[in-house]
Amino acid sequence: MHPEKPHNPLQGITLENILITLVDHYGWEKLGQLIDIRCFQSDPSIKSSLTFLRKTPWAREKVEAIFCKLKT
C-alpha cells in the first residue's frame, strides 16, 4: 500500500500554460503589478518571461501561487 500523495494543482500544467492563463486573465499590466518583475512590465512577452521564470525560482513560485489562487 502506498501512502497518499498530496494533491498538486500544478500537476501536468506547463509553465507556459500557467503564464498564458494569467496573461489572458489579468493582462500584462496587472500581472506586472502583482509580481514586480521587469519581464512583466517592460516589453513583456511569453518567451522572455518563460526564460526569466525558468532561471528564477522565487519569481516562478509567485507566478504559480497566483495561478493556484485563480484556480481555486
PDB file with SEQRES, HELIX, SHEET and CRYST1 records, atoms N, CA, C and O in Angstrom:
SEQRES   1 A   72  MET HIS PRO GLU LYS PRO HIS ASN PRO LEU GLN GLY ILE          
SEQRES   2 A   72  THR LEU GLU ASN ILE LEU ILE THR LEU VAL ASP HIS TYR          
SEQRES   3 A   72  GLY TRP GLU LYS LEU GLY GLN LEU ILE ASP ILE ARG CYS          
SEQRES   4 A   72  PHE GLN SER ASP PRO SER ILE LYS SER SER LEU THR PHE          
SEQRES   5 A   72  LEU ARG LYS THR PRO TRP ALA ARG GLU LYS VAL GLU ALA          
SEQRES   6 A   72  ILE PHE CYS LYS LEU LYS THR                                  
HELIX    1 AA1 LEU A   15  LEU A   34  1                                  20    
HELIX    2 AA2 ARG A   38  GLN A   41  1                                   4    
HELIX    3 AA3 ILE A   46  LYS A   55  1                                  10    
HELIX    4 AA4 PRO A   57  LYS A   71  1                                  15    
CRYST1    1.000    1.000    1.000  90.00  90.00  90.00 P 1           1          
ATOM      1  N   MET A   1       0.832  -1.173   0.000  1.00  0.00           N  
ATOM      2  CA  MET A   1       0.000   0.000   0.000  1.00  0.00           C  
ATOM      3  C   MET A   1       0.885   1.248   0.000  1.00  0.00           C  
ATOM      4  O   MET A   1       1.835   1.347   0.777  1.00  0.00           O  
ATOM      5  N   HIS A   2       0.563   2.190  -0.874  1.00  0.00           N  
ATOM      6  CA  HIS A   2       1.343   3.418  -0.988  1.00  0.00           C  
ATOM      7  C   HIS A   2       0.671   4.545  -0.211  1.00  0.00           C  
ATOM      8  O   HIS A   2      -0.551   4.688  -0.241  1.00  0.00           O  
ATOM      9  N   PRO A   3       1.484   5.347   0.487  1.00  0.00           N  
ATOM     10  CA  PRO A   3       0.873   6.497   1.164  1.00  0.00           C  
ATOM     11  C   PRO A   3       0.331   7.479   0.118  1.00  0.00           C  
ATOM     12  O   PRO A   3       0.888   7.618  -0.971  1.00  0.00           O  
ATOM     13  N   GLU A   4      -0.750   8.145   0.468  1.00  0.00           N  
ATOM     14  CA  GLU A   4      -1.348   9.097  -0.463  1.00  0.00           C  
ATOM     15  C   GLU A   4      -0.446  10.314  -0.624  1.00  0.00           C  
ATOM     16  O   GLU A   4       0.095  10.848   0.345  1.00  0.00           O  
ATOM     17  N   LYS A   5      -0.304  10.731  -1.865  1.00  0.00           N  
ATOM     18  CA  LYS A   5       0.467  11.933  -2.150  1.00  0.00           C  
ATOM     19  C   LYS A   5      -0.482  13.123  -2.077  1.00  0.00           C  
ATOM     20  O   LYS A   5      -1.641  13.022  -2.478  1.00  0.00           O  
ATOM     21  N   PRO A   6       0.006  14.243  -1.567  1.00  0.00           N  
ATOM     22  CA  PRO A   6      -0.856  15.433  -1.542  1.00  0.00           C  
ATOM     23  C   PRO A   6      -1.191  15.869  -2.964  1.00  0.00           C  
ATOM     24  O   PRO A   6      -0.373  15.728  -3.873  1.00  0.00           O  
ATOM     25  N   HIS A   7      -2.392  16.397  -3.150  1.00  0.00           N  
ATOM     26  CA  HIS A   7      -2.823  16.857  -4.464  1.00  0.00           C  
ATOM     27  C   HIS A   7      -1.999  18.067  -4.886  1.00  0.00           C  
ATOM     28  O   HIS A   7      -1.883  19.040  -4.140  1.00  0.00           O  
ATOM     29  N   ASN A   8      -1.436  18.003  -6.073  1.00  0.00           N  
ATOM     30  CA  ASN A   8      -0.655  19.111  -6.612  1.00  0.00           C  
ATOM     31  C   ASN A   8      -1.461  19.755  -7.733  1.00  0.00           C  
ATOM     32  O   ASN A   8      -1.614  19.154  -8.797  1.00  0.00           O  
ATOM     33  N   PRO A   9      -1.984  20.972  -7.520  1.00  0.00           N  
ATOM     34  CA  PRO A   9      -2.808  21.604  -8.549  1.00  0.00           C  
ATOM     35  C   PRO A   9      -2.035  21.962  -9.820  1.00  0.00           C  
ATOM     36  O   PRO A   9      -2.643  22.285 -10.840  1.00  0.00           O  
ATOM     37  N   LEU A  10      -0.717  21.910  -9.770  1.00  0.00           N  
ATOM     38  CA  LEU A  10       0.091  22.227 -10.938  1.00  0.00           C  
ATOM     39  C   LEU A  10       0.478  20.990 -11.743  1.00  0.00           C  
ATOM     40  O   LEU A  10       1.132  21.098 -12.781  1.00  0.00           O  
ATOM     41  N   GLN A  11       0.077  19.828 -11.269  1.00  0.00           N  
ATOM     42  CA  GLN A  11       0.410  18.561 -11.921  1.00  0.00           C  
ATOM     43  C   GLN A  11      -0.069  18.575 -13.376  1.00  0.00           C  
ATOM     44  O   GLN A  11      -1.253  18.771 -13.648  1.00  0.00           O  
ATOM     45  N   GLY A  12       0.853  18.368 -14.290  1.00  0.00           N  
ATOM     46  CA  GLY A  12       0.505  18.252 -15.698  1.00  0.00           C  
ATOM     47  C   GLY A  12       0.300  19.579 -16.418  1.00  0.00           C  
ATOM     48  O   GLY A  12      -0.071  19.585 -17.591  1.00  0.00           O  
ATOM     49  N   ILE A  13       0.531  20.698 -15.746  1.00  0.00           N  
ATOM     50  CA  ILE A  13       0.352  22.005 -16.365  1.00  0.00           C  
ATOM     51  C   ILE A  13       1.728  22.626 -16.579  1.00  0.00           C  
ATOM     52  O   ILE A  13       2.515  22.753 -15.641  1.00  0.00           O  
ATOM     53  N   THR A  14       2.008  23.006 -17.809  1.00  0.00           N  
ATOM     54  CA  THR A  14       3.318  23.587 -18.099  1.00  0.00           C  
ATOM     55  C   THR A  14       3.380  25.038 -17.624  1.00  0.00           C  
ATOM     56  O   THR A  14       2.356  25.703 -17.469  1.00  0.00           O  
ATOM     57  N   LEU A  15       4.593  25.504 -17.399  1.00  0.00           N  
ATOM     58  CA  LEU A  15       4.798  26.897 -17.015  1.00  0.00           C  
ATOM     59  C   LEU A  15       4.247  27.822 -18.105  1.00  0.00           C  
ATOM     60  O   LEU A  15       3.687  28.875 -17.803  1.00  0.00           O  
ATOM     61  N   GLU A  16       4.406  27.433 -19.346  1.00  0.00           N  
ATOM     62  CA  GLU A  16       3.887  28.249 -20.447  1.00  0.00           C  
ATOM     63  C   GLU A  16       2.359  28.371 -20.359  1.00  0.00           C  
ATOM     64  O   GLU A  16       1.814  29.461 -20.534  1.00  0.00           O  
ATOM     65  N   ASN A  17       1.676  27.265 -20.091  1.00  0.00           N  
ATOM     66  CA  ASN A  17       0.212  27.315 -19.960  1.00  0.00           C  
ATOM     67  C   ASN A  17      -0.216  28.155 -18.760  1.00  0.00           C  
ATOM     68  O   ASN A  17      -1.212  28.875 -18.827  1.00  0.00           O  
ATOM     69  N   ILE A  18       0.530  28.063 -17.668  1.00  0.00           N  
ATOM     70  CA  ILE A  18       0.243  28.880 -16.482  1.00  0.00           C  
ATOM     71  C   ILE A  18       0.350  30.356 -16.849  1.00  0.00           C  
ATOM     72  O   ILE A  18      -0.541  31.148 -16.540  1.00  0.00           O  
ATOM     73  N   LEU A  19       1.435  30.715 -17.503  1.00  0.00           N  
ATOM     74  CA  LEU A  19       1.670  32.110 -17.863  1.00  0.00           C  
ATOM     75  C   LEU A  19       0.612  32.624 -18.841  1.00  0.00           C  
ATOM     76  O   LEU A  19       0.105  33.733 -18.673  1.00  0.00           O  
ATOM     77  N   ILE A  20       0.279  31.841 -19.846  1.00  0.00           N  
ATOM     78  CA  ILE A  20      -0.751  32.242 -20.818  1.00  0.00           C  
ATOM     79  C   ILE A  20      -2.083  32.458 -20.117  1.00  0.00           C  
ATOM     80  O   ILE A  20      -2.783  33.428 -20.404  1.00  0.00           O  
ATOM     81  N   THR A  21      -2.441  31.564 -19.200  1.00  0.00           N  
ATOM     82  CA  THR A  21      -3.691  31.701 -18.450  1.00  0.00           C  
ATOM     83  C   THR A  21      -3.707  32.996 -17.649  1.00  0.00           C  
ATOM     84  O   THR A  21      -4.706  33.716 -17.642  1.00  0.00           O  
ATOM     85  N   LEU A  22      -2.599  33.292 -16.975  1.00  0.00           N  
ATOM     86  CA  LEU A  22      -2.534  34.508 -16.161  1.00  0.00           C  
ATOM     87  C   LEU A  22      -2.584  35.773 -17.023  1.00  0.00           C  
ATOM     88  O   LEU A  22      -3.247  36.745 -16.659  1.00  0.00           O  
ATOM     89  N   VAL A  23      -1.897  35.763 -18.145  1.00  0.00           N  
ATOM     90  CA  VAL A  23      -1.910  36.927 -19.034  1.00  0.00           C  
ATOM     91  C   VAL A  23      -3.309  37.123 -19.613  1.00  0.00           C  
ATOM     92  O   VAL A  23      -3.785  38.254 -19.712  1.00  0.00           O  
ATOM     93  N   ASP A  24      -3.969  36.033 -19.996  1.00  0.00           N  
ATOM     94  CA  ASP A  24      -5.339  36.135 -20.513  1.00  0.00           C  
ATOM     95  C   ASP A  24      -6.290  36.685 -19.459  1.00  0.00           C  
ATOM     96  O   ASP A  24      -7.196  37.457 -19.772  1.00  0.00           O  
ATOM     97  N   HIS A  25      -6.081  36.285 -18.214  1.00  0.00           N  
ATOM     98  CA  HIS A  25      -6.983  36.704 -17.133  1.00  0.00           C  
ATOM     99  C   HIS A  25      -6.692  38.126 -16.648  1.00  0.00           C  
ATOM    100  O   HIS A  25      -7.600  38.949 -16.537  1.00  0.00           O  
ATOM    101  N   TYR A  26      -5.418  38.406 -16.361  1.00  0.00           N  
ATOM    102  CA  TYR A  26      -5.044  39.680 -15.753  1.00  0.00           C  
ATOM    103  C   TYR A  26      -4.538  40.717 -16.754  1.00  0.00           C  
ATOM    104  O   TYR A  26      -4.736  41.917 -16.563  1.00  0.00           O  
ATOM    105  N   GLY A  27      -3.890  40.256 -17.811  1.00  0.00           N  
ATOM    106  CA  GLY A  27      -3.174  41.164 -18.714  1.00  0.00           C  
ATOM    107  C   GLY A  27      -1.787  41.435 -18.160  1.00  0.00           C  
ATOM    108  O   GLY A  27      -1.533  41.237 -16.971  1.00  0.00           O  
ATOM    109  N   TRP A  28      -0.884  41.892 -19.033  1.00  0.00           N  
ATOM    110  CA  TRP A  28       0.497  42.126 -18.615  1.00  0.00           C  
ATOM    111  C   TRP A  28       0.602  43.219 -17.555  1.00  0.00           C  
ATOM    112  O   TRP A  28       1.379  43.100 -16.607  1.00  0.00           O  
ATOM    113  N   GLU A  29      -0.186  44.288 -17.719  1.00  0.00           N  
ATOM    114  CA  GLU A  29      -0.066  45.409 -16.783  1.00  0.00           C  
ATOM    115  C   GLU A  29      -0.404  44.996 -15.357  1.00  0.00           C  
ATOM    116  O   GLU A  29       0.343  45.299 -14.426  1.00  0.00           O  
ATOM    117  N   LYS A  30      -1.521  44.311 -15.184  1.00  0.00           N  
ATOM    118  CA  LYS A  30      -1.939  43.870 -13.844  1.00  0.00           C  
ATOM    119  C   LYS A  30      -0.969  42.812 -13.304  1.00  0.00           C  
ATOM    120  O   LYS A  30      -0.630  42.823 -12.120  1.00  0.00           O  
ATOM    121  N   LEU A  31      -0.529  41.910 -14.165  1.00  0.00           N  
ATOM    122  CA  LEU A  31       0.422  40.887 -13.733  1.00  0.00           C  
ATOM    123  C   LEU A  31       1.720  41.543 -13.256  1.00  0.00           C  
ATOM    124  O   LEU A  31       2.323  41.094 -12.282  1.00  0.00           O  
ATOM    125  N   GLY A  32       2.146  42.603 -13.943  1.00  0.00           N  
ATOM    126  CA  GLY A  32       3.335  43.346 -13.532  1.00  0.00           C  
ATOM    127  C   GLY A  32       3.152  44.067 -12.210  1.00  0.00           C  
ATOM    128  O   GLY A  32       4.125  44.331 -11.504  1.00  0.00           O  
ATOM    129  N   GLN A  33       1.906  44.389 -11.869  1.00  0.00           N  
ATOM    130  CA  GLN A  33       1.627  44.991 -10.559  1.00  0.00           C  
ATOM    131  C   GLN A  33       1.611  43.926  -9.467  1.00  0.00           C  
ATOM    132  O   GLN A  33       2.074  44.164  -8.352  1.00  0.00           O  
ATOM    133  N   LEU A  34       1.079  42.759  -9.794  1.00  0.00           N  
ATOM    134  CA  LEU A  34       1.008  41.668  -8.814  1.00  0.00           C  
ATOM    135  C   LEU A  34       2.385  41.107  -8.481  1.00  0.00           C  
ATOM    136  O   LEU A  34       2.669  40.775  -7.331  1.00  0.00           O  
ATOM    137  N   ILE A  35       3.233  41.004  -9.494  1.00  0.00           N  
ATOM    138  CA  ILE A  35       4.593  40.488  -9.322  1.00  0.00           C  
ATOM    139  C   ILE A  35       5.541  41.507  -9.934  1.00  0.00           C  
ATOM    140  O   ILE A  35       5.562  41.694 -11.151  1.00  0.00           O  
ATOM    141  N   ASP A  36       6.311  42.153  -9.100  1.00  0.00           N  
ATOM    142  CA  ASP A  36       7.170  43.252  -9.538  1.00  0.00           C  
ATOM    143  C   ASP A  36       8.448  42.725 -10.181  1.00  0.00           C  
ATOM    144  O   ASP A  36       9.515  42.713  -9.567  1.00  0.00           O  
ATOM    145  N   ILE A  37       8.313  42.290 -11.436  1.00  0.00           N  
ATOM    146  CA  ILE A  37       9.486  41.857 -12.193  1.00  0.00           C  
ATOM    147  C   ILE A  37       9.447  42.521 -13.569  1.00  0.00           C  
ATOM    148  O   ILE A  37       8.385  42.671 -14.173  1.00  0.00           O  
ATOM    149  N   ARG A  38      10.595  42.903 -14.036  1.00  0.00           N  
ATOM    150  CA  ARG A  38      10.716  43.696 -15.256  1.00  0.00           C  
ATOM    151  C   ARG A  38      10.155  42.984 -16.487  1.00  0.00           C  
ATOM    152  O   ARG A  38       9.591  43.634 -17.368  1.00  0.00           O  
ATOM    153  N   CYS A  39      10.299  41.669 -16.560  1.00  0.00           N  
ATOM    154  CA  CYS A  39       9.840  40.969 -17.770  1.00  0.00           C  
ATOM    155  C   CYS A  39       8.322  41.040 -17.938  1.00  0.00           C  
ATOM    156  O   CYS A  39       7.813  40.755 -19.022  1.00  0.00           O  
ATOM    157  N   PHE A  40       7.589  41.416 -16.884  1.00  0.00           N  
ATOM    158  CA  PHE A  40       6.142  41.624 -16.991  1.00  0.00           C  
ATOM    159  C   PHE A  40       5.803  43.090 -17.246  1.00  0.00           C  
ATOM    160  O   PHE A  40       4.673  43.410 -17.616  1.00  0.00           O  
ATOM    161  N   GLN A  41       6.764  43.973 -17.054  1.00  0.00           N  
ATOM    162  CA  GLN A  41       6.477  45.407 -17.090  1.00  0.00           C  
ATOM    163  C   GLN A  41       7.071  46.129 -18.292  1.00  0.00           C  
ATOM    164  O   GLN A  41       6.512  47.131 -18.738  1.00  0.00           O  
ATOM    165  N   SER A  42       8.165  45.658 -18.814  1.00  0.00           N  
ATOM    166  CA  SER A  42       8.857  46.348 -19.895  1.00  0.00           C  
ATOM    167  C   SER A  42       8.928  45.441 -21.117  1.00  0.00           C  
ATOM    168  O   SER A  42       9.680  44.467 -21.134  1.00  0.00           O  
ATOM    169  N   ASP A  43       8.136  45.770 -22.144  1.00  0.00           N  
ATOM    170  CA  ASP A  43       8.077  44.995 -23.384  1.00  0.00           C  
ATOM    171  C   ASP A  43       7.879  43.501 -23.106  1.00  0.00           C  
ATOM    172  O   ASP A  43       8.696  42.679 -23.520  1.00  0.00           O  
ATOM    173  N   PRO A  44       6.795  43.153 -22.405  1.00  0.00           N  
ATOM    174  CA  PRO A  44       6.597  41.765 -21.997  1.00  0.00           C  
ATOM    175  C   PRO A  44       6.271  40.828 -23.160  1.00  0.00           C  
ATOM    176  O   PRO A  44       5.622  41.215 -24.131  1.00  0.00           O  
ATOM    177  N   SER A  45       6.731  39.608 -23.035  1.00  0.00           N  
ATOM    178  CA  SER A  45       6.380  38.551 -23.987  1.00  0.00           C  
ATOM    179  C   SER A  45       6.395  37.221 -23.241  1.00  0.00           C  
ATOM    180  O   SER A  45       7.034  37.081 -22.198  1.00  0.00           O  
ATOM    181  N   ILE A  46       5.686  36.261 -23.794  1.00  0.00           N  
ATOM    182  CA  ILE A  46       5.673  34.931 -23.187  1.00  0.00           C  
ATOM    183  C   ILE A  46       7.088  34.352 -23.191  1.00  0.00           C  
ATOM    184  O   ILE A  46       7.544  33.816 -22.181  1.00  0.00           O  
ATOM    185  N   LYS A  47       7.780  34.461 -24.324  1.00  0.00           N  
ATOM    186  CA  LYS A  47       9.111  33.863 -24.453  1.00  0.00           C  
ATOM    187  C   LYS A  47      10.105  34.430 -23.432  1.00  0.00           C  
ATOM    188  O   LYS A  47      10.792  33.675 -22.744  1.00  0.00           O  
ATOM    189  N   SER A  48      10.178  35.776 -23.335  1.00  0.00           N  
ATOM    190  CA  SER A  48      11.155  36.365 -22.398  1.00  0.00           C  
ATOM    191  C   SER A  48      10.770  36.065 -20.952  1.00  0.00           C  
ATOM    192  O   SER A  48      11.641  35.857 -20.108  1.00  0.00           O  
ATOM    193  N   SER A  49       9.478  36.040 -20.666  1.00  0.00           N  
ATOM    194  CA  SER A  49       9.030  35.737 -19.303  1.00  0.00           C  
ATOM    195  C   SER A  49       9.346  34.296 -18.929  1.00  0.00           C  
ATOM    196  O   SER A  49       9.777  34.025 -17.808  1.00  0.00           O  
ATOM    197  N   LEU A  50       9.132  33.369 -19.863  1.00  0.00           N  
ATOM    198  CA  LEU A  50       9.451  31.966 -19.586  1.00  0.00           C  
ATOM    199  C   LEU A  50      10.938  31.794 -19.308  1.00  0.00           C  
ATOM    200  O   LEU A  50      11.319  31.071 -18.387  1.00  0.00           O  
ATOM    201  N   THR A  51      11.771  32.446 -20.088  1.00  0.00           N  
ATOM    202  CA  THR A  51      13.223  32.362 -19.886  1.00  0.00           C  
ATOM    203  C   THR A  51      13.589  32.835 -18.478  1.00  0.00           C  
ATOM    204  O   THR A  51      14.351  32.177 -17.769  1.00  0.00           O  
ATOM    205  N   PHE A  52      13.038  33.978 -18.087  1.00  0.00           N  
ATOM    206  CA  PHE A  52      13.319  34.520 -16.758  1.00  0.00           C  
ATOM    207  C   PHE A  52      12.790  33.605 -15.661  1.00  0.00           C  
ATOM    208  O   PHE A  52      13.506  33.307 -14.705  1.00  0.00           O  
ATOM    209  N   LEU A  53      11.547  33.160 -15.788  1.00  0.00           N  
ATOM    210  CA  LEU A  53      10.928  32.348 -14.732  1.00  0.00           C  
ATOM    211  C   LEU A  53      11.621  31.006 -14.555  1.00  0.00           C  
ATOM    212  O   LEU A  53      11.696  30.490 -13.440  1.00  0.00           O  
ATOM    213  N   ARG A  54      12.126  30.439 -15.637  1.00  0.00           N  
ATOM    214  CA  ARG A  54      12.822  29.145 -15.533  1.00  0.00           C  
ATOM    215  C   ARG A  54      14.159  29.276 -14.806  1.00  0.00           C  
ATOM    216  O   ARG A  54      14.668  28.299 -14.257  1.00  0.00           O  
ATOM    217  N   LYS A  55      14.726  30.482 -14.803  1.00  0.00           N  
ATOM    218  CA  LYS A  55      16.024  30.711 -14.151  1.00  0.00           C  
ATOM    219  C   LYS A  55      15.885  31.340 -12.767  1.00  0.00           C  
ATOM    220  O   LYS A  55      16.875  31.492 -12.052  1.00  0.00           O  
ATOM    221  N   THR A  56      14.657  31.706 -12.387  1.00  0.00           N  
ATOM    222  CA  THR A  56      14.461  32.476 -11.161  1.00  0.00           C  
ATOM    223  C   THR A  56      13.384  31.831 -10.291  1.00  0.00           C  
ATOM    224  O   THR A  56      12.206  32.166 -10.417  1.00  0.00           O  
ATOM    225  N   PRO A  57      13.775  30.912  -9.412  1.00  0.00           N  
ATOM    226  CA  PRO A  57      12.797  30.143  -8.633  1.00  0.00           C  
ATOM    227  C   PRO A  57      11.813  30.991  -7.826  1.00  0.00           C  
ATOM    228  O   PRO A  57      10.631  30.654  -7.765  1.00  0.00           O  
ATOM    229  N   TRP A  58      12.270  32.088  -7.202  1.00  0.00           N  
ATOM    230  CA  TRP A  58      11.344  32.877  -6.375  1.00  0.00           C  
ATOM    231  C   TRP A  58      10.245  33.499  -7.228  1.00  0.00           C  
ATOM    232  O   TRP A  58       9.100  33.592  -6.786  1.00  0.00           O  
ATOM    233  N   ALA A  59      10.577  33.925  -8.439  1.00  0.00           N  
ATOM    234  CA  ALA A  59       9.567  34.526  -9.317  1.00  0.00           C  
ATOM    235  C   ALA A  59       8.600  33.458  -9.820  1.00  0.00           C  
ATOM    236  O   ALA A  59       7.393  33.689  -9.897  1.00  0.00           O  
ATOM    237  N   ARG A  60       9.133  32.302 -10.158  1.00  0.00           N  
ATOM    238  CA  ARG A  60       8.280  31.200 -10.613  1.00  0.00           C  
ATOM    239  C   ARG A  60       7.295  30.800  -9.510  1.00  0.00           C  
ATOM    240  O   ARG A  60       6.123  30.546  -9.785  1.00  0.00           O  
ATOM    241  N   GLU A  61       7.769  30.746  -8.272  1.00  0.00           N  
ATOM    242  CA  GLU A  61       6.891  30.394  -7.154  1.00  0.00           C  
ATOM    243  C   GLU A  61       5.747  31.399  -7.010  1.00  0.00           C  
ATOM    244  O   GLU A  61       4.615  31.014  -6.720  1.00  0.00           O  
ATOM    245  N   LYS A  62       6.040  32.672  -7.211  1.00  0.00           N  
ATOM    246  CA  LYS A  62       4.986  33.695  -7.124  1.00  0.00           C  
ATOM    247  C   LYS A  62       3.968  33.519  -8.240  1.00  0.00           C  
ATOM    248  O   LYS A  62       2.764  33.628  -8.007  1.00  0.00           O  
ATOM    249  N   VAL A  63       4.443  33.247  -9.453  1.00  0.00           N  
ATOM    250  CA  VAL A  63       3.544  33.024 -10.591  1.00  0.00           C  
ATOM    251  C   VAL A  63       2.670  31.801 -10.327  1.00  0.00           C  
ATOM    252  O   VAL A  63       1.462  31.842 -10.562  1.00  0.00           O  
ATOM    253  N   GLU A  64       3.260  30.731  -9.847  1.00  0.00           N  
ATOM    254  CA  GLU A  64       2.500  29.510  -9.556  1.00  0.00           C  
ATOM    255  C   GLU A  64       1.489  29.746  -8.449  1.00  0.00           C  
ATOM    256  O   GLU A  64       0.380  29.217  -8.507  1.00  0.00           O  
ATOM    257  N   ALA A  65       1.848  30.527  -7.445  1.00  0.00           N  
ATOM    258  CA  ALA A  65       0.913  30.809  -6.345  1.00  0.00           C  
ATOM    259  C   ALA A  65      -0.293  31.610  -6.837  1.00  0.00           C  
ATOM    260  O   ALA A  65      -1.425  31.334  -6.442  1.00  0.00           O  
ATOM    261  N   ILE A  66      -0.056  32.588  -7.688  1.00  0.00           N  
ATOM    262  CA  ILE A  66      -1.166  33.378  -8.226  1.00  0.00           C  
ATOM    263  C   ILE A  66      -2.065  32.497  -9.091  1.00  0.00           C  
ATOM    264  O   ILE A  66      -3.289  32.625  -9.057  1.00  0.00           O  
ATOM    265  N   PHE A  67      -1.452  31.608  -9.861  1.00  0.00           N  
ATOM    266  CA  PHE A  67      -2.238  30.685 -10.679  1.00  0.00           C  
ATOM    267  C   PHE A  67      -3.113  29.785  -9.809  1.00  0.00           C  
ATOM    268  O   PHE A  67      -4.287  29.570 -10.112  1.00  0.00           O  
ATOM    269  N   CYS A  68      -2.539  29.264  -8.731  1.00  0.00           N  
ATOM    270  CA  CYS A  68      -3.302  28.389  -7.831  1.00  0.00           C  
ATOM    271  C   CYS A  68      -4.481  29.134  -7.200  1.00  0.00           C  
ATOM    272  O   CYS A  68      -5.569  28.572  -7.072  1.00  0.00           O  
ATOM    273  N   LYS A  69      -4.276  30.387  -6.808  1.00  0.00           N  
ATOM    274  CA  LYS A  69      -5.359  31.190  -6.240  1.00  0.00           C  
ATOM    275  C   LYS A  69      -6.455  31.423  -7.276  1.00  0.00           C  
ATOM    276  O   LYS A  69      -7.642  31.402  -6.951  1.00  0.00           O  
ATOM    277  N   LEU A  70      -6.050  31.644  -8.515  1.00  0.00           N  
ATOM    278  CA  LEU A  70      -7.003  31.867  -9.594  1.00  0.00           C  
ATOM    279  C   LEU A  70      -7.863  30.629  -9.839  1.00  0.00           C  
ATOM    280  O   LEU A  70      -9.043  30.740 -10.171  1.00  0.00           O  
ATOM    281  N   LYS A  71      -7.271  29.462  -9.675  1.00  0.00           N  
ATOM    282  CA  LYS A  71      -7.955  28.198  -9.973  1.00  0.00           C  
ATOM    283  C   LYS A  71      -8.755  27.653  -8.800  1.00  0.00           C  
ATOM    284  O   LYS A  71      -9.427  26.632  -8.945  1.00  0.00           O  
ATOM    285  N   THR A  72      -8.703  28.305  -7.639  1.00  0.00           N  
ATOM    286  CA  THR A  72      -9.476  27.797  -6.500  1.00  0.00           C  
ATOM    287  C   THR A  72     -10.761  28.571  -6.327  1.00  0.00           C  
ATOM    288  O   THR A  72     -11.538  28.282  -5.417  1.00  0.00           O  
TER     289      THR A  72                                                      
END                                                                             
